[in-house]
Amino acid sequence: QVSLVESGGGLVQAGDSLRLSCAASGGTFSRYGMGWFRQAPGKEREFVAAISWSGGTPYYADSVKGRVTISRDNAKNTVNLEMNSLKPEDTAVYYCAAKLWGTAQVMSVLTSQKYWGQGTQVTVSS
């Protein structure tokens, strides 16, 4: 059983940057594809970014391309999401997800995920 814990969320101003982290335990981290999703009030959960179990080229949602970078550190069993030029529409609960042997594009599908964290709140004020 894989456990995922997100951290790094908070209240920021529009234009600020934020770095979210997801710590994994209970599995062989290097064998899991990792992804970030978000859910705003009254909206469905949506894909943000993903990176495959093997690393390589990450995959991003069009809405965040150019402002977001996903990375993984297998030595620390963590996946990070760096967000720049934050906008009020980025306000949401951000979730970390994992799938064994997941590739970046497969990880972008909400229903393909097996493990989820509890989420961390990001609020961007104007």
C-alpha positions, 0 to 999 in steps of 0.5 A: 500500500502506497501512502502519499502526503502533499505539502507546500500549499498556502495563501499567495498573491497573484504573480507569486510562485509556489513549490508543492511536494509529495512524499511517497512511502510503502512502495518502490518509488522509482517504479511509479509514475507520478502526477499532480491534479487539482480540484477547484470549488464546484469543479471536477478534478483536473489533470495538471502535470505528470512524469513517468516512472522512468523519468523522461519528458513530463506532460502538462495540461495546456492551462499550465504549460510554461508556468509549471514544472514537475520533477521527481527525486527518487533518492528522496521518494518525492515528486515536486510541482513548481508553479510560477506566475500564479493566477486566481484561477489556480486556486484549488486543492492540489492532489498527488497521484501514483500508478505502478509503471505509469507513463506520463500520458497515461498518468494524465487520465484521472481514472487511471490512478491507483493511489491518491494523497489527501491534497494541499490547498493553494489559494491565490488572491488578486 
